[in-house]
Amino acid sequence: MELFKEQEVPELVKYFVTCWRKTCGLRMSYSFVKTGGSGEAYDIIAENVLGKVFFAGEATHRHFPQTVAGAILSGVREASKIAAL
């Protein structure tokens, strides 16, 4: 393989390619911080609107973005805020 010129990489035996675009119900992507970005956008996206509209999802969790855990934790975070109203 040209990518690992200095390493011996075995030939590929098997692979699986997902096609979210064609799979019914799976139209997703994950957030990312661009090179040089601070991650502050995650905090901004997580801000509620007038204490009435709350946002959850991996794109709102600064410490665990791009993960299912971040999505779950953000849901718990927002549920706590709503319960405290």
N, C-alpha and C positions, 0 to 999 in steps of 0.2 A: 504494500500500500504506500502511496506517495505521502500520505499524511504523517506516518510514523517511519520515516526513512531509516532512522538509527535503531529501530526496534524490530524484532521479529514478531509479526502479528499473524496468527493463524487465519486461514481462509474462513469466511463466513459460512456457517452451517445452516442457519435458519434465521428468518426475520419476520416481523409483522409490522405492517404500515397501517396506522389508523387513518380514517378519512372522516373527520368530524363533519365536514360539509355535506356528506352524503348520508350520514347516519341520522335517522329521525330522532329529534329531541336533543341532539348533541351539537349545539352551535355555541361553542365556548372558546375562550382564550384566557390567558392570564396576564395580569399587569406586569410591568417591569419599570425599573428606574433606568433612565438613559445614562450613558457614560458621563460622569461628572455631576450627575443629579444628586440631590440631598436626601430624597425620600420624603420630603416635607409634603409632597402632593398627597400621600396616603392620609396624613392628618387632615388636610383640607377637605378631601373627599368625604371623610368620616364625620365632618361637622353637620349637626342637625340643622333643620330649617325651622326657626321660630319655635323650637321645642315640640314640634308636631310631626315632622317628617324625619325619620331616622334611617341611616344608611349602614348596611352591613355587607360583608363579602370580602374576599381576600384582598381586593384592591383598596380596602379601607383599614387594613391592619399593617402598620409600619414595621412591626417586628417579625411577622410571619406572612409576608406577601407571597403570592404565587403558590400557596399551599392550601390544602383542604383544612388543615388545622387553623390557618388564619381566617378562613371563612367561618368556621365554627366558633372560634373565639370572638370574632367580631359580632356574630349573632348573639352570643351570650352577653357581650358588652352592651349592645344596644337594648337587649331585653331588660338588663339591669337598669338602664337609664329610664326606660319606659315604666318599669315597675315602681321606680322611685318617684314618679310624678304624683 
